[in-house]
Amino acid sequence: MKWKLSSVIKERKDVVRIGRMAETWCKNNMGENNKKQLGILVTYWKGWDTDMGQYDPEDHAIFVYYNNIGNVKGLLQTIIHEWTHSLQPLTSKWKEYNDVVYSKNPYEKEAYASEKLYKELWDGIKHKLNK
């Protein structure tokens, strides 16, 4: 299959394959949180609600709920969004901002703004993906 940003991902194995490439790109281009002792863990699960992803700061883990993601573009944006959260400082503000309306949370605003990097990410992986 020749993958495009609009391609629907039907199989978990394809989600993981594309996701792992996206993780590598994020690590190389966005960096890692040096304050964490362990590297970030990214897992791919079926979601039970409408969330597409989640970052757990205590375990330094990203959960991607692939059945709630419509296509390759959505997968890339979700990984970038959650990766951005992994880079944000864990201060007392983290809990304070979680009590703020989601759309006004500055950490969420930053994560949504970073999603525009999906084009660069796609340009960095599409040649490997479509071999």
Buried (B, 14 or more C-beta within 10 A) or exposed (E): EEBEBEBEBEEBEBBBBBBBBBBBBBEEEBEBBEEEEEEBEBEBEEBEEEEBBBBEBEEBBBBBBBEBBEBBBBBBBBBBBBBBBBBBEBEEBBEEBEEEEEEEBEBBEBBBEBBEBBEEBBEBBBEEBEE
